[in-house]
Structure formats: structure tokens, C-alpha cells
């Protein structure tokens, strides 16, 4: 018997006990995508600045934060944050066990998986201000009010959209 809770989407937060290196983040994200059932996903963590923001070296480029390209589901994009949390929405409960197994395979250290409400279901004031009345429902509540548009990457089966540019 199919109940409403079986077909309802669930929201999950994966919290590793360390920040992830780009190679580990790529391995984990690919394992999550292979599991399937993802409606939307958000990578959360501190920004990786391109130049020294303050102090005597202010304005000097930071070489280690350049070219952090990772490939997820066959599509490459630049990693702009240190991966500290991954929030995602799954189509139904049946994908949860596969998600947990994917995390255990990809992460060589401990992590926590939390269930809850992490994404907005209605348009926020920031969503309305940035995208108008008819904004994309996949990105509700995912926009940082201070972020520029090029900090958002939408992965889909057809293309990668970063800001207004398609790749």
C-alpha cells in the first residue's frame, strides 16, 4: 500500500566532521547523484576568496583557491566554497538508505545525516527581489542575499547554468 508519506519528498543534511577537499567532495557528490532521486542540492561552507581580503597582503591573489573544478554527473563547475555541509531534497523516502550507503562509501571519516526542513517552500523576499514573481521553484531559498548571481550553478540533465551563462 502506498501512503502519502512514501511519496512525499524529504529534506536531508549531510554534515561531515571535516571540511571536504575538492577530490573528496567530487567523489561524494557523484556517489549521491548515482543514487538518484535528487530534486535539489546545495553545497554549503565558507567562501574561498580569490584574493587576500585584509592585512598587509590585501589584494594579492591566493593561488591555492584557483581552478577548483570538479565534475559532478558528467558536468564540470568551479567550487567556490569549502564544502562543510550538503543539503538536499529527495523525491521520496526510498532513496534515503542508498544516500546513507553512498556517504559511507565516499567519506573516509565520520559524518552525520539529519532530516528536517532546510529549504523554503515559498518564495522569500530575496527570491522575489532577485528573480521576480515567476522565479524558478528549484532555487527557492537557496539565494544568499549578498551573493552575486554567478555564485549559483544549476545542474540539469541538459546543461549547466551559472548565472545567465549556459555551459
C-alpha positions as CSV (number, residue, x, y, z in Angstrom):
1,X,0.0,0.0,0.0
2,X,1.4,3.4,-1.0
3,X,0.8,6.1,1.6
4,X,1.3,9.8,1.4
5,X,4.5,9.7,3.4
6,X,6.0,7.3,0.9
7,X,5.6,9.7,-2.0
8,X,6.4,12.9,-0.1
9,X,9.8,14.4,-0.6
10,X,12.2,14.5,2.3
11,X,15.0,17.0,3.1
12,X,18.4,15.8,4.3
13,X,21.5,17.5,5.6
14,X,24.9,15.7,5.4
15,X,27.4,17.1,7.9
16,X,30.9,15.7,7.6
17,X,33.1,16.1,10.7
18,X,35.7,17.9,8.5
19,X,35.7,20.2,5.5
20,X,36.0,18.3,2.3
21,X,38.8,18.5,-0.2
22,X,37.7,19.1,-3.8
23,X,38.5,15.5,-4.7
24,X,36.5,14.1,-1.8
25,X,33.6,16.5,-2.5
26,X,33.6,15.3,-6.1
27,X,33.6,11.7,-5.1
28,X,30.7,12.2,-2.6
29,X,28.6,14.3,-5.0
30,X,29.0,11.7,-7.7
31,X,28.0,8.9,-5.3
32,X,24.9,10.9,-4.3
33,X,23.9,11.6,-7.9
34,X,24.4,7.9,-8.8
35,X,21.9,7.0,-6.0
36,X,19.3,9.2,-7.8
37,X,16.1,10.7,-6.6
38,X,17.5,14.2,-6.1
39,X,15.2,17.2,-6.5
40,X,17.7,19.9,-5.5
41,X,21.0,20.1,-3.7
42,X,23.0,22.8,-2.0
43,X,26.7,22.8,-1.1
44,X,27.3,25.0,2.0
45,X,30.5,26.2,3.5
46,X,32.8,29.3,3.9
47,X,33.7,31.1,0.7
48,X,37.1,30.5,-0.9
49,X,38.3,34.0,-1.7
50,X,40.3,34.7,-4.8
51,X,42.5,37.4,-3.2
52,X,43.6,38.2,0.4
53,X,40.7,40.2,1.9
54,X,42.6,42.1,4.6
55,X,46.0,42.6,6.2
56,X,49.3,43.5,4.7
57,X,48.8,41.2,1.7
58,X,45.4,42.7,0.8
59,X,44.5,42.2,-2.8
60,X,47.2,39.6,-3.5
61,X,45.8,36.6,-5.4
62,X,45.5,33.3,-3.5
63,X,46.9,30.7,-5.8
64,X,45.6,27.6,-3.9
65,X,42.0,28.7,-4.5
66,X,42.3,28.8,-8.3
67,X,40.9,26.2,-10.7
68,X,38.9,24.2,-8.2
69,X,37.0,22.5,-11.0
70,X,35.0,19.4,-10.0
71,X,33.0,17.2,-12.3
72,X,29.6,16.0,-11.0
73,X,27.3,13.8,-13.1
74,X,29.4,14.5,-16.2
75,X,29.2,18.3,-15.8
76,X,32.1,20.4,-14.6
77,X,31.8,23.5,-12.4
78,X,34.0,25.6,-10.2
79,X,33.9,25.1,-6.5
80,X,33.6,28.4,-4.8
81,X,33.2,27.2,-1.2
82,X,34.9,24.8,1.2
83,X,32.4,22.0,1.4
84,X,31.2,21.8,5.0
85,X,27.5,20.7,4.6
86,X,25.4,19.3,1.8
87,X,21.7,19.9,1.9
88,X,19.5,18.0,-0.5
89,X,15.9,17.2,-1.2
90,X,15.0,13.6,-2.2
91,X,11.9,12.6,-4.2
92,X,10.8,10.0,-1.5
93,X,11.9,8.0,1.5
94,X,13.0,5.1,-0.7
95,X,16.2,6.9,-1.7
96,X,17.4,7.6,1.9
97,X,19.1,4.2,2.5
98,X,21.0,4.5,-0.8
99,X,22.1,8.0,0.2
100,X,23.4,6.8,3.5
101,X,25.3,3.9,1.8
102,X,26.8,6.4,-0.8
103,X,28.1,8.6,2.1
104,X,29.7,5.6,3.8
105,X,31.4,4.6,0.6
106,X,32.7,8.1,-0.3
107,X,33.7,9.6,3.1
108,X,36.7,8.1,4.9
109,X,35.7,9.7,8.2
110,X,32.6,10.1,10.3
111,X,29.6,12.2,9.3
112,X,26.0,12.9,10.5
113,X,22.8,12.8,8.4
114,X,20.0,14.9,9.7
115,X,16.4,15.1,8.4
116,X,14.3,18.2,8.7
117,X,13.2,21.3,6.7
118,X,16.2,23.0,5.2
119,X,14.7,24.6,2.0
120,X,12.0,27.1,1.7
121,X,8.8,26.0,0.0
122,X,7.6,29.5,-0.8
123,X,9.3,32.5,-2.4
124,X,11.2,34.7,0.1
125,X,11.7,38.4,-0.3
126,X,15.2,37.9,-1.5
127,X,14.0,35.4,-4.2
128,X,11.3,37.9,-5.3
129,X,13.9,40.8,-5.4
130,X,16.4,38.8,-7.4
131,X,14.2,36.8,-9.7
132,X,10.7,38.4,-9.7
133,X,7.3,36.8,-9.3
134,X,7.9,33.9,-11.6
135,X,11.2,32.7,-10.2
136,X,12.5,29.1,-10.7
137,X,11.0,26.9,-7.9
138,X,14.2,24.8,-7.8
139,X,16.1,27.6,-6.3
140,X,13.6,28.9,-3.6
141,X,15.5,29.9,-0.5
142,X,18.9,29.0,-1.9
143,X,20.0,32.5,-2.7
144,X,22.3,34.4,-0.4
145,X,21.1,38.0,-0.2
146,X,24.7,39.3,-0.6
147,X,25.8,36.8,-3.3
148,X,26.3,37.7,-6.9
149,X,24.3,35.7,-9.5
150,X,27.4,33.9,-10.8
151,X,27.7,32.0,-7.5
152,X,24.7,29.8,-8.3
153,X,25.2,26.7,-10.5
154,X,22.1,24.8,-11.7
155,X,22.9,21.3,-12.8
156,X,20.4,19.6,-15.0
157,X,20.4,16.8,-17.5
158,X,20.5,19.2,-20.5
159,X,23.0,21.8,-19.4
160,X,24.8,23.7,-16.6
161,X,23.7,27.2,-15.9
162,X,25.9,29.5,-13.9
163,X,24.3,32.9,-13.6
164,X,22.9,33.8,-17.0
165,X,25.5,31.8,-19.0
166,X,24.9,28.3,-20.2
167,X,27.8,25.8,-20.4
